[in-house]
Structure formats: structure tokens, C-alpha cells
Amino acid sequence: MKWKKELILSLGILIFINLISLVLAQCLGGFFYEGRCYRIGNEIKINNTYYYVDLDGKIKLQKQDNHKCMNDFECLNNLCSDGVCVNLNKELKDNTQIIKNISKQNITTCGNKICDRTIGENETNCPQDCYTGPDFYISLATLKDSYSINEKIELTDPPEEENLFQIIKNIFKWIF
């Protein structure tokens, strides 16, 4: 009888040890492989193929670009954006090329009262922003204060504050 109790006790201890080993092998929610515990989201390389530990604790094959995903670790490129695996390097190259193509175009913002020569605006293609003509005004004095439609206007000498020589000089500066 005594040997039966010892056998039952030994079997109980073996079962207990196996249960503890099983719990440890499960890594408390992870995946145990080749003596190492992999937790949720960890990447595992087996025979040059990449896997990940999913939320359910199982290993799954990492996904290629454009496949549906919920987490970055599901994707080979480790980027899940808007529910799809994305290759960030490819996206950057594509967007860089788009930006280069846009920058080659002659884009202007003509009409904003700022002459931006860095984007190709100049006096010819955007005179409203880049006009660099003379900064002078001509003041005219007339013989009357009011005129009717189609009436001829007779001009007198220029006002005293500016002389004719200065006006002509400013006109020549502007032209040449």
C-alpha cells in the first residue's frame, strides 16, 4: 500500500512539474520558441521567414505591403497606416518625386503684392507684384475746377513744388 501512495505522490509531482513547464512555455501570454519567450508583437525569424506573435499568442506570417493590418508589428515593414501595411521608403521616394516634379513647374502666386523671384516671378510675368518703375507722381494744374464731358482741358505750368527738370529726370530714370 505504501508504494501506491508513493507512486500517486510521484505522479502528482510529475503532473505538477509538467503543468508549470507548460505555463512557462506559454510565456504568460507570449510564444516560447527555441528557449526564448516571444511576447505579443515580437518578431520571430524562422528559416529566413518573418513571423510575429499576434494578440492571441499565436505566431503568424508577417504581411506584405498593401495587406490589411491592425498593428505595425503585423507588417514586414513594421508600418500599418490606415489599416494597410505600408512601405515607408517607397512612399517617401514616390512623394519626393512628386515634389520634384511640382517644383520644376513655374508656379507663381502672381497678384499677392509680393514679388517672389525664388519661384520665377518677375516684371514681365507678374508686373502687378514686381513693378519697379519710378516712384513719382505728376501733379497737373488746370485753369478751371470742373469740366463737362468731352470738354478740352487746358494745362498750365507745373506746380511750384516740383520743377519740370526733375520730372523729366525721373522719367528718364524709369525708362533707362
Long-range contacts (C-beta under 8 A, 24 or more apart in sequence): 26-57, 29-57, 30-57, 31-57, 31-58, 31-59, 33-59, 41-71, 41-73, 42-73, 43-73, 50-76, 65-90, 133-174, 134-170, 134-171, 134-173, 134-174, 136-167, 136-170, 136-174, 138-167
